[in-house]
Amino acid sequence: MKRGVEVKVFRPTLGPLNNRNTRTRDYPTTPTHIVRARNFAPVGQVEPSEPGRNAIITAPMLYCGASVDLNEYDRVEVLSQKYDVDGRPDPWVNATTRHRHGVVVRLKGVNG
Protein backbone atom coordinates (compact mmCIF):
# COMPACT_ATOMS: atom_id res chain seq x y z
CA MET A 1 0.00 0.00 0.00
CA LYS A 2 1.33 3.43 -0.94
CA ARG A 3 1.75 5.91 1.87
CA GLY A 4 0.88 9.58 1.76
CA VAL A 5 -1.57 11.48 -0.37
CA GLU A 6 -1.86 11.35 -4.16
CA VAL A 7 -1.50 14.78 -5.78
CA LYS A 8 -2.46 15.25 -9.42
CA VAL A 9 -0.42 18.08 -10.96
CA PHE A 10 -1.60 20.31 -13.81
CA ARG A 11 1.50 22.11 -15.12
CA PRO A 12 0.72 25.02 -17.46
CA THR A 13 2.30 25.86 -20.77
CA LEU A 14 3.04 29.48 -21.58
CA GLY A 15 0.87 31.10 -24.22
CA PRO A 16 1.85 33.93 -26.57
CA LEU A 17 2.76 37.41 -25.31
CA ASN A 18 -0.27 39.60 -24.66
CA ASN A 19 -0.64 43.39 -24.95
CA ARG A 20 1.04 43.85 -21.51
CA ASN A 21 4.10 41.90 -22.66
CA THR A 22 3.32 38.97 -20.36
CA ARG A 23 2.50 35.38 -21.21
CA THR A 24 -0.76 33.69 -20.31
CA ARG A 25 -0.71 30.26 -18.71
CA ASP A 26 -2.71 27.53 -20.39
CA TYR A 27 -3.62 24.69 -18.01
CA PRO A 28 -4.29 21.19 -19.33
CA THR A 29 -7.53 19.35 -18.57
CA THR A 30 -5.71 16.16 -17.59
CA PRO A 31 -2.84 15.90 -15.09
CA THR A 32 0.67 16.30 -16.48
CA HIS A 33 2.06 14.08 -13.71
CA ILE A 34 1.26 12.69 -10.26
CA VAL A 35 3.30 13.15 -7.07
CA ARG A 36 2.83 11.88 -3.53
CA ALA A 37 2.73 14.20 -0.55
CA ARG A 38 3.65 12.96 2.90
CA ASN A 39 0.65 14.75 4.37
CA PHE A 40 -2.19 17.13 3.56
CA ALA A 41 -3.29 19.65 6.19
CA PRO A 42 -6.72 21.15 5.55
CA VAL A 43 -7.53 24.45 7.20
CA GLY A 44 -10.67 26.39 7.99
CA GLN A 45 -12.54 28.32 5.37
CA VAL A 46 -12.83 32.08 5.06
CA GLU A 47 -15.89 33.75 3.61
CA PRO A 48 -14.86 37.32 2.73
CA SER A 49 -17.69 39.81 2.54
CA GLU A 50 -17.72 41.21 -0.95
CA PRO A 51 -20.89 42.70 -2.41
CA GLY A 52 -22.40 40.53 -5.11
CA ARG A 53 -20.07 37.59 -4.45
CA ASN A 54 -20.40 34.57 -2.23
CA ALA A 55 -16.77 33.33 -2.16
CA ILE A 56 -15.19 30.69 0.05
CA ILE A 57 -11.39 30.64 0.31
CA THR A 58 -9.39 27.70 1.66
CA ALA A 59 -5.63 27.61 2.24
CA PRO A 60 -4.45 24.05 3.00
CA MET A 61 -0.82 22.87 3.08
CA LEU A 62 1.00 19.94 1.51
CA TYR A 63 4.04 18.43 3.19
CA CYS A 64 6.22 16.71 0.59
CA GLY A 65 9.61 15.10 0.19
CA ALA A 66 12.57 17.32 -0.70
CA SER A 67 12.61 16.31 -4.38
CA VAL A 68 8.91 16.87 -5.15
CA ASP A 69 8.20 18.17 -8.66
CA LEU A 70 5.94 21.16 -7.89
CA ASN A 71 6.34 24.85 -8.62
CA GLU A 72 4.49 28.11 -7.94
CA TYR A 73 2.61 28.00 -11.26
CA ASP A 74 1.07 24.54 -10.87
CA ARG A 75 -2.52 23.63 -10.13
CA VAL A 76 -3.13 20.47 -8.15
CA GLU A 77 -5.96 18.13 -7.26
CA VAL A 78 -5.93 16.63 -3.78
CA LEU A 79 -8.72 14.43 -2.45
CA SER A 80 -10.92 15.44 -5.43
CA GLN A 81 -10.50 19.19 -4.74
CA LYS A 82 -8.57 21.56 -7.03
CA TYR A 83 -6.16 24.19 -5.72
CA ASP A 84 -3.56 26.62 -7.06
CA VAL A 85 -0.06 26.46 -5.60
CA ASP A 86 0.25 29.73 -3.65
CA GLY A 87 3.84 30.94 -4.02
CA ARG A 88 7.09 29.04 -4.29
CA PRO A 89 7.32 25.77 -2.30
CA ASP A 90 9.45 26.32 0.82
CA PRO A 91 12.12 24.02 2.26
CA TRP A 92 11.15 22.40 5.54
CA VAL A 93 14.32 22.61 7.63
CA ASN A 94 15.01 21.49 11.20
CA ALA A 95 15.98 24.65 13.11
CA THR A 96 18.51 22.81 15.30
CA THR A 97 20.26 20.44 12.90
CA ARG A 98 19.63 22.43 9.68
CA HIS A 99 18.67 19.10 8.08
CA ARG A 100 16.22 19.53 5.18
CA HIS A 101 13.26 17.20 5.74
CA GLY A 102 11.13 18.18 2.78
CA VAL A 103 9.08 20.93 1.23
CA VAL A 104 5.98 22.78 2.43
CA VAL A 105 3.58 23.75 -0.35
CA ARG A 106 0.91 26.37 0.35
CA LEU A 107 -2.29 25.92 -1.61
CA LYS A 108 -5.22 28.21 -2.30
CA GLY A 109 -8.72 27.28 -3.35
CA VAL A 110 -11.47 29.76 -4.20
CA ASN A 111 -15.07 28.82 -4.84
CA GLY A 112 -17.63 31.38 -5.86
Backbone bond lengths (Angstrom), bond angles and torsions (degrees), N, CA, C in turn:
res aa  C-N    CA-C-N  psi(-1)  N-CA   C-N-CA  omega(-1)  CA-C   N-CA-C  phi
1 M - - - 1.455 - - 1.535 109.60 -
2 K 1.319 115.71 133.25 1.464 119.76 179.74 1.516 110.05 -77.40
3 R 1.314 115.19 140.81 1.461 121.07 179.69 1.512 109.73 -95.14
4 G 1.310 116.41 158.77 1.451 121.00 176.78 1.511 112.55 90.05
5 V 1.312 114.93 -163.29 1.459 122.45 -174.35 1.523 108.86 -121.21
6 E 1.326 116.36 132.19 1.463 120.39 177.31 1.526 109.72 -74.81
7 V 1.334 115.75 133.18 1.461 122.27 -179.84 1.527 108.05 -125.37
8 K 1.331 116.16 115.19 1.459 120.50 176.24 1.528 107.76 -86.64
9 V 1.331 116.18 128.58 1.464 121.77 -174.96 1.525 109.58 -108.33
10 F 1.337 115.64 133.36 1.452 123.40 176.71 1.532 106.60 -115.47
11 R 1.325 116.31 96.56 1.466 121.24 -177.01 1.529 108.78 -90.08
12 P 1.335 117.72 127.19 1.468 119.83 -176.78 1.528 112.65 -78.49
13 T 1.309 114.02 159.75 1.456 120.89 167.61 1.518 106.13 -108.03
14 L 1.313 116.70 152.11 1.461 120.63 -179.31 1.521 110.09 -85.33
15 G 1.325 115.12 130.69 1.456 121.10 176.66 1.516 110.70 -84.17
16 P 1.347 116.45 -173.32 1.464 120.20 -179.66 1.532 111.33 -70.39
17 L 1.326 115.99 162.47 1.465 121.10 176.55 1.525 109.65 -62.90
18 N 1.329 116.16 139.01 1.462 120.02 176.65 1.531 109.62 -99.54
19 N 1.341 116.12 -172.32 1.472 120.13 -176.26 1.528 113.20 -67.70
20 R 1.338 118.66 -12.48 1.473 121.37 176.82 1.521 111.63 -100.78
21 N 1.339 115.75 13.70 1.454 122.58 178.40 1.533 112.78 62.28
22 T 1.327 116.02 32.22 1.459 121.33 174.03 1.527 108.23 -122.48
23 R 1.308 115.41 161.75 1.467 120.20 -179.66 1.526 110.07 -102.95
24 T 1.310 115.88 139.38 1.459 120.41 175.56 1.525 108.47 -81.73
25 R 1.299 116.14 156.17 1.462 121.33 177.17 1.519 108.42 -105.98
26 D 1.325 115.33 126.62 1.458 121.30 178.60 1.524 107.85 -105.96
27 Y 1.347 116.07 117.10 1.458 120.92 -177.38 1.528 110.36 -94.62
28 P 1.328 117.31 137.08 1.461 120.18 178.50 1.528 111.08 -73.25
29 T 1.327 115.94 162.53 1.467 120.32 178.33 1.523 112.01 -89.39
30 T 1.324 116.78 -16.68 1.463 121.01 175.98 1.532 108.46 -117.10
31 P 1.320 117.67 152.29 1.472 120.24 -177.77 1.527 111.95 -60.93
32 T 1.325 115.97 141.86 1.464 120.68 175.66 1.529 110.41 -81.43
33 H 1.322 117.00 -30.55 1.459 121.84 174.73 1.529 109.02 -164.41
34 I 1.317 115.27 170.81 1.470 121.86 -179.76 1.518 108.50 -124.90
35 V 1.344 116.16 135.15 1.459 121.71 175.28 1.525 108.27 -122.88
36 R 1.313 116.09 168.42 1.463 120.54 176.07 1.524 108.33 -117.38
37 A 1.314 114.88 130.95 1.459 121.02 174.79 1.528 107.85 -97.01
38 R 1.318 116.25 149.72 1.463 119.39 176.56 1.519 111.12 -70.02
39 N 1.359 114.96 -35.06 1.455 118.87 -179.04 1.514 110.25 -158.45
40 F 1.313 116.15 156.31 1.453 124.39 177.15 1.520 106.90 -125.05
41 A 1.326 116.77 125.00 1.469 120.92 -178.13 1.525 109.49 -114.01
42 P 1.340 117.21 100.42 1.462 119.06 176.16 1.523 110.19 -70.49
43 V 1.293 116.12 156.61 1.466 120.99 178.52 1.516 108.42 -131.02
44 G 1.308 116.04 171.52 1.461 120.68 177.64 1.516 112.09 -63.17
45 Q 1.288 115.57 168.85 1.453 121.47 -179.16 1.514 110.54 -107.43
46 V 1.325 115.56 146.06 1.454 122.16 178.39 1.519 107.91 -113.31
47 E 1.303 116.47 135.04 1.458 121.37 176.95 1.523 108.32 -116.85
48 P 1.346 117.08 88.68 1.468 119.11 -178.76 1.529 110.93 -66.83
49 S 1.327 114.61 143.24 1.464 117.95 179.09 1.524 108.90 -88.06
50 E 1.301 114.64 110.91 1.458 121.64 179.77 1.520 106.55 -135.26
51 P 1.316 117.78 121.97 1.467 120.05 -177.45 1.528 112.32 -55.09
52 G 1.309 115.36 131.63 1.453 121.09 177.39 1.515 115.11 79.05
53 R 1.329 117.83 6.76 1.459 120.59 -178.62 1.515 110.00 -138.38
54 N 1.304 115.65 137.23 1.454 121.77 -179.99 1.539 107.99 -117.48
55 A 1.332 116.80 71.61 1.465 122.31 -174.19 1.524 111.91 -91.32
56 I 1.323 114.67 149.10 1.464 122.09 172.28 1.520 106.67 -128.19
57 I 1.336 116.55 124.46 1.457 122.04 -177.76 1.527 108.87 -113.05
58 T 1.337 116.23 130.82 1.458 121.32 174.52 1.526 108.28 -119.90
59 A 1.326 116.79 151.79 1.466 120.78 -178.31 1.532 110.30 -140.10
60 P 1.336 117.66 67.62 1.462 119.88 178.96 1.526 112.32 -75.38
61 M 1.325 115.94 174.72 1.465 122.69 -179.17 1.528 109.02 -127.56
62 L 1.323 114.88 146.21 1.459 122.02 170.51 1.523 107.88 -111.73
63 Y 1.319 116.56 138.27 1.457 121.86 174.95 1.525 106.52 -113.91
64 C 1.323 116.75 114.99 1.458 122.66 -171.49 1.524 111.49 -122.86
65 G 1.321 114.91 167.58 1.454 120.77 173.37 1.521 110.72 -68.54
66 A 1.312 117.19 162.90 1.464 122.49 -173.77 1.524 113.19 -62.95
67 S 1.316 118.70 -26.04 1.467 120.42 -175.34 1.532 112.92 -101.86
68 V 1.312 117.89 20.68 1.469 120.04 -177.05 1.532 111.09 -63.38
69 D 1.318 116.17 141.45 1.465 122.35 -177.66 1.537 109.63 -95.41
70 L 1.332 115.89 77.01 1.462 122.96 176.62 1.522 108.19 -135.89
71 N 1.332 116.32 146.61 1.458 119.58 174.39 1.523 110.27 -137.65
72 E 1.327 116.45 176.53 1.459 122.09 -172.55 1.528 114.21 -69.81
73 Y 1.332 117.73 -8.89 1.467 120.42 -179.41 1.529 112.96 -100.76
74 D 1.316 117.38 -6.19 1.463 121.03 -175.97 1.521 112.58 -74.24
75 R 1.322 113.86 155.56 1.463 122.55 165.38 1.516 105.55 -113.64
76 V 1.323 116.28 146.09 1.457 119.91 -178.04 1.527 110.13 -132.22
77 E 1.324 114.02 159.47 1.464 121.01 172.07 1.517 107.50 -123.28
78 V 1.334 115.21 122.54 1.458 122.18 -179.41 1.518 107.84 -129.12
79 L 1.318 116.43 125.51 1.464 121.43 179.90 1.535 111.51 50.78
80 S 1.322 115.41 44.74 1.479 124.27 177.44 1.520 114.84 68.47
81 Q 1.340 118.35 12.62 1.458 122.01 176.97 1.529 108.82 -115.88
82 K 1.342 116.46 139.43 1.475 120.10 -179.98 1.525 110.69 -98.45
83 Y 1.342 114.38 141.50 1.459 122.54 -179.22 1.523 109.47 -140.57
84 D 1.325 116.66 156.28 1.455 122.58 168.48 1.521 107.70 -96.47
85 V 1.327 117.02 142.78 1.466 120.03 171.81 1.525 106.50 -70.65
86 D 1.321 116.44 128.30 1.472 122.30 -174.14 1.527 109.75 -102.97
87 G 1.325 117.04 88.64 1.461 121.40 -179.33 1.514 111.72 90.63
88 R 1.293 115.42 177.03 1.463 122.25 -177.88 1.531 110.00 -73.44
89 P 1.345 118.21 134.54 1.466 120.11 174.88 1.530 110.97 -56.92
90 D 1.324 116.13 137.95 1.470 121.81 -175.17 1.521 111.73 -105.50
91 P 1.344 117.28 140.83 1.463 119.54 175.46 1.527 110.67 -65.56
92 W 1.313 114.91 142.07 1.459 122.41 178.78 1.525 106.12 -104.87
93 V 1.344 115.97 102.69 1.458 122.09 -170.39 1.529 110.10 -116.60
94 N 1.333 115.71 136.90 1.458 121.21 174.70 1.520 108.17 -69.89
95 A 1.324 117.57 124.58 1.470 122.15 -175.79 1.532 112.66 -65.36
96 T 1.328 117.90 -28.22 1.458 120.83 -178.03 1.516 112.37 -86.03
97 T 1.334 116.59 -50.38 1.464 120.33 -174.69 1.526 113.28 -92.51
98 R 1.316 117.80 -13.04 1.469 124.79 -176.67 1.531 112.21 64.64
99 H 1.352 116.38 14.56 1.455 121.67 178.56 1.530 108.69 -75.59
100 R 1.339 115.97 132.10 1.467 121.25 179.60 1.530 109.05 -85.77
101 H 1.339 115.56 115.80 1.463 120.97 -176.95 1.526 112.61 -90.87
102 G 1.309 116.89 -26.53 1.454 119.20 -177.28 1.509 110.71 170.70
103 V 1.331 114.57 -152.40 1.450 122.22 -176.52 1.529 109.19 -133.10
104 V 1.322 115.72 138.40 1.463 121.99 174.63 1.527 107.00 -103.08
105 V 1.325 115.91 128.06 1.461 121.54 -178.56 1.525 108.66 -118.28
106 R 1.334 115.33 115.98 1.467 120.58 176.92 1.519 108.62 -81.35
107 L 1.313 116.68 137.49 1.449 122.03 179.14 1.516 110.04 -119.83
108 K 1.327 116.33 160.03 1.460 120.42 177.90 1.527 108.06 -142.70
109 G 1.309 115.00 127.58 1.452 120.42 175.71 1.506 109.67 -123.50
110 V 1.330 116.86 135.32 1.467 121.88 179.15 1.515 108.09 -128.89
111 N 1.311 115.84 125.30 1.457 122.05 174.45 1.503 108.72 -119.30
112 G 1.306 115.70 131.15 1.470 120.02 177.29 1.495 114.54 97.06
